[in-house]
Amino acid sequence: MLGNIIGGFIVILVGATLAPTVANEVAGAKANTNITGASSTIIGLTTLFYCLAIASAGIGIATVGLRNSGLM
């Protein structure tokens, strides 16, 4: 139980720490190439999708820990 909750927080912490790096790389990819239209939009949303995936993974791991302990 406690291991899953701590694991969820670690996933969120590491993911949040790497989010600026992902955003910088996405900005660099958009600046250094001739990407237009829908491709530019999808590449621009990559950071949002990354942050949503990190949040949902951390919440999912913590939820499993709470469910195993009987709190949920």
N, C-alpha and C positions, 0 to 999 in steps of 0.2 A: 504494500500500500504506500508506504512512505517513499520507497524507491521509485515508484511510478510518478508520484507527485514531484519529487525532486528532479526526476528525468524530464518531466514536462517543463519545469522551470528552466532547466539547462538548455533544452531545445529552443525555448523562446529567447533566452539570453544570448545564445550563440547566433541564432538567426537574426536577432535585432542588431547585434554587433556587426554582422556581415551585410546588413541592408544598405548602408551607405556605399560600400564597395560595389554592390550589385548596381546601385543607381548610377555611380560614376561610370561603370563599364557600359551600361545601357546608353548613357549620354554620349560617351565616346564612340560607340558604334553608330549612333544616329548622326554624329557630326562628321565622321570620317568616311562615310559612304553616301552614295546617291540613292537613298531609300525614300520613296514617296508613296503616297496613297495609303492603302490598307496596311501594307507592311510597316510603314512608319508608326501607324496607330498601334499595331500589335506589339511592336518592339517597345513603344512608349509605355504600354501597360504591363510589361514584364516585371517591373519593380512592384507594382500593385499585386500581381499574382504571386510573386515570391513572398511578400509580407502576409498575404492571406493564407498561403500554404504553411508558413511557419506558425502562424497563430492557430490554425486549425489542428496542426500536428501536436502542438503543445497542449492545447485544450483537450484533444482526444486522449493523449497519454494520461493527463491528470484526471480525466473523467473515469478512465479504466481503474485507476488507483482508488478513486473515491467509491466506485461501484464495488470493487473487491472488499473494501472495508465496511460496506453496508450503509454508507452515508447517502448514497444515491440509489 
